[in-house]
Amino acid sequence: MALPLEGIKIVDMTQIVMGPTCTRNLADQGADVIKVEPFQGDDYRNRYTSSRLASHNLSRPFLTLNRNKRSIVVDLSKRNGRDVVYRLALSADVMVVSLRLMAAKRLLLDYATLGKMNPRLVYASISGYGRRGPDANLPAYDMALQARSGIASTSKNSDGAPIPSAILIADTSGAMFLSYAIMVALWERERTGYGQEVQMSLLSQALAMQDLDLVMVEGEPSDISSDAPRGATFYYRCSDDRYLSVITVTDRQWSALCDVIGLEHLVVDERFTSFDKRRTMAQEVFELLSGVFGTRPRDEWLRLLRGAEVPSSPVAYREEVFDDVQVVANEMFVRQYHPDLGKVTMVNVPFTFIGSEESRFRWPAPGLGQHTDEVLSELGYSQSDIAQLRREHIVG
């Protein structure tokens, strides 16, 4: 059975995390993604690597973000190099670009140029802060976007200083939004026959992923912080120094929780008789519950809470998730074979199409320029043409 996006050709002119994650999402569903790299390669080839991986010009992040893709090396500063990209654009369905707008215009790789060549092209451009305004051309990285969007202010240490998230929130969520936007543009092309430019900024999507919180704080200081309890919903330390999360959204859950931990009198305490009251008195609730949870080990509390249908979960260390019974039962990790590295662990695609057994892991991340000759031949270049381009250091 064919994968859903088989037959869709995507030119990936992005590096690091967000753009490659977006195109990886589409490649996993069968799209033919051609990654255009400079001679030194995507910067992530040589970050967070090891001596074994570095000898192959690879890193664990690069392996994860660039599976199912083909790699060609092109010098975009040279006219003949841009001609290669023009040929790619003529036959592509989608082009994903993270060049800043001024650079794209200078290199004639903007939508105004490429859209004229191929009116069916969906051109997805990524910016940091949007295409208008005084900061439109600033460089953008995940940590800067967490800061600018207000995300960083929600996680603080005891001194009130912001703590960077351990995950790349803006980049990874941005990739999901952009994948979605590209699919919408492709569907619209089915109706109109024309492609279009899709613009998305990291700042706009960092705000979008906070929409529920932001609409509650407009015009007033925010008290939403990841280190502050939210009623009874929070993380609690148990007697074995392990933590568990407890969630009480409804009054029934609150009542069941109080029964389990032996604080039944709190159910009728007027300070705590609604969700909003418990949220207002969040610190008091947290202190009352913390004293109880500290008397037994985590797994004992989990057994009691789940028996009473109180939503709860162990706080796992990252190295523990590989052996989680639910993770194993649902095959949330897979092992992909790499010809030079053997089996490499990957996080599986997070959704399945019931009835389809087709693997989303078709081939591992490519070597630098591994498919240059193959792709150029598909574009109509002869072997002598390719040899000349290599002599001139236009492709690699």
Legacy VTK file of the C-alpha trace (Angstrom):
# vtk DataFile Version 3.0
C-alpha trace
ASCII
DATASET POLYDATA
POINTS 396 float
0.000 0.000 0.000
1.335 3.444 -0.943
2.042 5.973 1.785
-0.346 8.985 1.854
2.092 11.560 0.424
3.751 9.336 -2.142
4.194 11.352 -5.348
4.618 14.690 -3.539
8.060 16.229 -4.135
9.441 18.624 -1.532
12.613 20.723 -1.727
13.968 21.267 1.789
16.174 24.366 2.067
16.258 24.483 5.867
18.710 23.602 8.627
18.906 22.848 12.353
15.508 21.876 13.875
12.235 23.481 12.825
12.404 23.218 9.037
13.966 19.739 9.015
11.361 18.516 11.523
8.554 19.813 9.320
9.910 18.140 6.199
10.702 14.952 8.175
7.035 14.796 9.180
6.065 14.900 5.506
8.814 12.491 4.439
7.560 9.983 7.010
4.261 9.941 5.130
5.883 9.166 1.781
6.868 12.557 0.332
10.078 12.652 -1.712
12.094 15.211 0.272
15.289 16.526 -1.329
17.469 18.269 1.226
19.633 21.026 -0.281
22.781 21.473 1.820
25.828 23.753 1.625
29.267 22.195 1.224
29.800 22.129 4.992
26.425 20.461 5.476
23.517 21.182 7.786
24.896 22.590 11.053
23.176 19.787 12.973
25.333 17.148 11.323
28.102 17.991 13.765
26.251 19.028 16.921
25.610 16.723 19.899
27.618 14.044 18.160
30.155 11.396 19.197
33.455 10.288 17.694
31.720 7.295 16.081
28.966 9.410 14.527
31.242 12.332 13.639
33.364 10.059 11.453
30.265 9.678 9.268
29.388 13.410 9.417
26.291 12.561 11.450
24.771 13.227 14.859
21.823 11.715 16.717
19.647 14.812 16.159
20.475 14.843 12.445
19.651 11.136 12.120
16.263 11.762 13.723
15.318 14.900 11.809
16.459 13.853 8.347
15.427 10.233 7.860
13.593 9.397 4.642
15.288 12.285 2.798
17.769 12.587 -0.047
20.715 14.992 0.192
22.315 17.128 -2.484
25.071 19.699 -1.997
24.757 22.993 -3.891
26.583 26.312 -3.636
23.742 28.829 -3.756
26.126 31.778 -4.019
26.886 30.812 -7.633
24.479 31.315 -10.494
24.833 27.755 -11.754
24.062 26.534 -8.237
20.859 28.545 -8.171
20.008 27.115 -11.583
19.973 23.678 -9.942
17.447 24.955 -7.410
15.379 26.514 -10.205
15.159 23.134 -11.902
14.150 21.565 -8.606
11.450 24.208 -8.141
10.030 23.567 -11.616
9.287 19.944 -10.744
8.473 20.381 -7.035
5.135 20.486 -5.278
6.517 22.171 -2.152
9.571 24.202 -1.245
10.381 24.887 2.414
12.799 27.784 2.953
14.308 29.274 6.113
16.333 31.983 4.370
15.691 35.436 5.752
13.586 37.487 3.344
16.413 39.814 2.281
18.696 36.855 1.539
15.966 35.042 -0.417
15.365 38.150 -2.534
19.075 38.728 -3.110
19.575 35.136 -4.267
16.361 35.240 -6.337
15.023 32.312 -4.329
11.922 34.108 -3.064
8.342 33.224 -3.941
8.043 36.155 -6.376
10.743 34.475 -8.486
9.968 30.786 -8.032
6.181 31.141 -8.099
6.408 32.577 -11.605
8.436 29.585 -12.724
5.994 27.087 -11.208
2.504 28.451 -10.445
1.575 25.170 -8.697
4.409 25.507 -6.188
3.560 25.719 -2.481
6.356 27.879 -1.078
6.592 27.667 2.729
8.811 30.333 4.259
9.910 30.446 7.875
10.846 33.631 9.706
11.654 34.390 13.307
9.437 37.357 14.062
7.205 37.841 11.021
7.759 39.594 7.704
6.790 43.089 8.906
7.942 45.287 11.776
11.329 46.524 13.005
12.597 43.052 13.981
11.573 41.244 10.811
15.154 40.427 9.836
16.527 39.423 13.217
17.947 35.887 13.503
15.821 33.604 15.643
16.536 30.624 17.863
14.249 28.609 20.087
15.445 30.101 23.374
15.015 33.644 22.039
11.467 32.848 20.931
10.600 31.329 24.294
11.755 34.607 25.817
9.999 36.944 23.375
6.687 35.047 23.443
6.377 34.961 27.230
6.951 31.210 27.551
10.191 31.702 29.492
8.425 33.749 32.167
6.262 30.766 33.128
9.193 28.709 34.459
11.365 30.328 37.123
13.889 29.374 39.760
13.621 30.383 43.408
15.086 33.812 42.603
12.495 34.469 39.908
14.948 34.077 37.023
13.519 32.328 33.940
14.597 28.739 33.309
14.973 27.628 29.684
12.849 24.672 28.706
14.702 21.378 28.315
12.894 20.814 25.015
12.843 23.005 21.907
9.250 24.136 22.310
9.127 26.783 19.589
10.967 24.715 16.990
9.077 21.456 17.465
5.615 22.975 17.755
6.415 25.273 14.833
7.218 22.246 12.704
3.794 20.779 13.445
2.015 24.013 12.564
3.981 24.368 9.330
3.350 20.743 8.300
-0.350 21.410 8.810
-0.210 24.658 6.810
1.541 22.932 3.900
-1.086 20.175 3.810
-3.862 22.799 3.772
-2.155 24.630 0.879
-1.787 21.375 -1.072
-5.460 20.598 -0.553
-6.451 24.080 -1.712
-4.294 23.555 -4.803
-6.493 20.562 -5.625
-9.448 22.957 -5.876
-7.796 25.967 -7.520
-4.936 24.447 -9.502
-2.506 26.993 -8.020
0.086 26.959 -5.302
0.742 29.843 -2.948
3.203 31.224 -0.433
2.709 30.073 3.159
4.426 32.326 5.686
4.892 31.350 9.306
6.971 32.906 12.044
8.297 31.204 15.126
6.873 34.044 17.202
3.345 33.651 15.846
3.214 29.924 16.503
4.806 30.318 19.956
1.876 32.594 20.783
-0.629 30.239 19.143
0.424 27.323 21.319
-0.270 29.473 24.405
-3.661 30.714 23.262
-5.640 29.379 26.241
-3.254 30.946 28.736
-2.777 34.244 26.927
-6.473 35.038 26.656
-6.685 34.787 30.442
-3.925 37.301 31.188
-4.528 40.154 28.740
-4.349 43.477 30.540
-3.334 42.038 33.916
-0.217 40.507 35.462
0.058 36.797 34.849
0.120 34.393 37.792
0.460 31.361 35.545
3.837 29.782 36.219
5.059 26.234 35.859
6.508 26.336 39.380
3.208 27.360 41.016
0.522 24.860 42.064
-2.822 24.962 40.266
-5.242 23.899 42.950
-4.644 20.214 43.706
-3.170 19.688 40.250
0.582 19.549 40.618
3.622 17.335 41.248
4.028 15.820 44.707
7.108 14.365 46.363
6.602 10.969 47.979
8.444 9.203 50.791
10.853 7.478 48.362
11.858 10.874 46.866
10.053 10.082 43.621
7.365 12.399 42.294
3.898 11.832 40.934
1.496 14.120 39.132
-2.057 14.453 40.389
-4.833 16.064 38.347
-8.200 17.136 39.716
-10.248 19.028 37.170
-13.745 18.092 38.359
-15.344 18.236 41.794
-15.811 14.442 41.662
-12.069 13.967 41.194
-11.371 16.349 44.076
-13.747 14.427 46.315
-12.199 11.080 45.341
-8.708 12.424 45.988
-9.647 13.671 49.449
-11.165 10.277 50.296
-8.020 8.405 49.199
-5.578 10.546 51.159
-7.741 10.764 54.281
-8.664 14.446 54.066
-12.408 13.961 53.567
-13.196 17.092 55.553
-11.708 19.253 52.780
-14.584 18.290 50.461
-17.014 20.415 52.485
-14.504 23.105 53.422
-15.929 26.295 51.877
-12.451 27.387 50.800
-12.185 24.455 48.385
-15.688 23.659 47.132
-15.078 24.638 43.489
-12.268 24.492 40.970
-11.858 28.275 40.953
-11.745 28.401 44.766
-9.109 25.680 44.862
-7.099 27.539 42.249
-7.283 30.752 44.270
-6.131 28.832 47.358
-3.612 26.785 45.382
-0.671 27.193 47.770
-2.749 26.151 50.777
-4.069 23.107 48.894
-0.569 22.138 47.842
0.801 22.343 51.382
-2.060 20.246 52.802
-1.636 17.536 50.181
2.175 17.546 50.209
2.248 16.587 53.864
0.173 13.496 53.112
1.877 12.387 49.913
5.226 12.477 51.699
4.156 9.610 53.963
4.106 6.791 51.371
6.151 5.730 48.336
5.086 6.867 44.899
3.928 3.547 43.461
1.704 2.877 46.464
-0.006 6.221 45.976
-0.416 5.523 42.266
-2.172 2.243 43.001
-4.575 3.931 45.431
-5.268 6.940 43.220
-5.906 4.881 40.103
-8.189 2.600 42.071
-10.267 5.675 42.895
-10.075 6.938 39.292
-8.115 10.025 40.242
-5.940 10.977 37.222
-2.319 10.474 38.208
0.985 9.495 36.698
4.563 8.815 37.799
7.117 11.491 36.974
9.593 9.480 34.920
13.196 10.185 34.149
13.844 10.317 30.420
15.948 7.169 30.475
13.013 5.313 32.049
10.522 5.949 29.253
12.169 3.392 26.963
10.961 0.596 29.251
7.542 2.045 30.117
4.985 -0.743 29.632
2.673 1.496 27.591
5.523 2.752 25.432
6.656 -0.807 24.717
3.129 -2.165 24.129
2.379 0.554 21.568
5.792 0.499 19.860
6.492 4.160 20.511
10.189 3.596 19.782
11.572 1.816 16.736
15.024 0.655 15.708
16.062 1.793 12.235
18.967 0.125 10.456
21.803 2.345 9.251
24.379 0.745 6.923
27.329 2.271 8.802
25.973 2.485 12.341
23.777 -0.581 12.719
20.444 -0.204 14.501
19.597 3.318 15.683
16.751 4.036 18.119
14.110 6.500 16.906
10.884 7.833 18.379
8.082 6.386 16.270
5.592 8.440 14.277
2.997 9.412 16.939
-0.096 8.294 15.031
-1.152 5.239 13.050
-3.584 4.586 10.238
-5.553 1.560 11.377
-5.271 -1.232 8.839
-2.039 0.079 7.310
1.093 -1.845 8.182
3.375 0.229 5.934
6.561 1.282 7.747
7.201 5.028 7.920
10.946 4.377 8.262
12.019 3.827 4.656
15.701 4.751 4.841
18.071 6.471 7.278
19.304 10.057 7.151
21.542 10.596 4.123
25.237 11.215 3.942
26.245 14.705 2.854
25.576 14.932 -0.893
24.766 11.230 -1.058
22.144 11.747 -3.765
23.609 14.679 -5.712
24.288 12.738 -8.907
20.997 10.847 -8.688
18.890 13.995 -8.288
20.780 15.954 -10.952
20.267 13.079 -13.405
16.537 13.201 -12.661
16.621 16.932 -13.452
18.093 16.264 -16.888
21.789 16.923 -16.266
24.126 14.640 -18.232
27.081 12.899 -16.607
29.425 15.377 -18.284
27.289 18.275 -16.958
27.504 16.873 -13.441
31.252 16.360 -13.712
31.674 19.975 -14.816
29.548 21.246 -11.932
31.706 19.248 -9.546
34.934 20.622 -11.047
33.600 24.133 -10.534
32.620 23.286 -6.929
29.012 24.172 -7.626
27.719 20.813 -6.415
29.237 18.205 -4.145
LINES 1 397
396 0 1 2 3 4 5 6 7 8 9 10 11 12 13 14 15 16 17 18 19 20 21 22 23 24 25 26 27 28 29 30 31 32 33 34 35 36 37 38 39 40 41 42 43 44 45 46 47 48 49 50 51 52 53 54 55 56 57 58 59 60 61 62 63 64 65 66 67 68 69 70 71 72 73 74 75 76 77 78 79 80 81 82 83 84 85 86 87 88 89 90 91 92 93 94 95 96 97 98 99 100 101 102 103 104 105 106 107 108 109 110 111 112 113 114 115 116 117 118 119 120 121 122 123 124 125 126 127 128 129 130 131 132 133 134 135 136 137 138 139 140 141 142 143 144 145 146 147 148 149 150 151 152 153 154 155 156 157 158 159 160 161 162 163 164 165 166 167 168 169 170 171 172 173 174 175 176 177 178 179 180 181 182 183 184 185 186 187 188 189 190 191 192 193 194 195 196 197 198 199 200 201 202 203 204 205 206 207 208 209 210 211 212 213 214 215 216 217 218 219 220 221 222 223 224 225 226 227 228 229 230 231 232 233 234 235 236 237 238 239 240 241 242 243 244 245 246 247 248 249 250 251 252 253 254 255 256 257 258 259 260 261 262 263 264 265 266 267 268 269 270 271 272 273 274 275 276 277 278 279 280 281 282 283 284 285 286 287 288 289 290 291 292 293 294 295 296 297 298 299 300 301 302 303 304 305 306 307 308 309 310 311 312 313 314 315 316 317 318 319 320 321 322 323 324 325 326 327 328 329 330 331 332 333 334 335 336 337 338 339 340 341 342 343 344 345 346 347 348 349 350 351 352 353 354 355 356 357 358 359 360 361 362 363 364 365 366 367 368 369 370 371 372 373 374 375 376 377 378 379 380 381 382 383 384 385 386 387 388 389 390 391 392 393 394 395
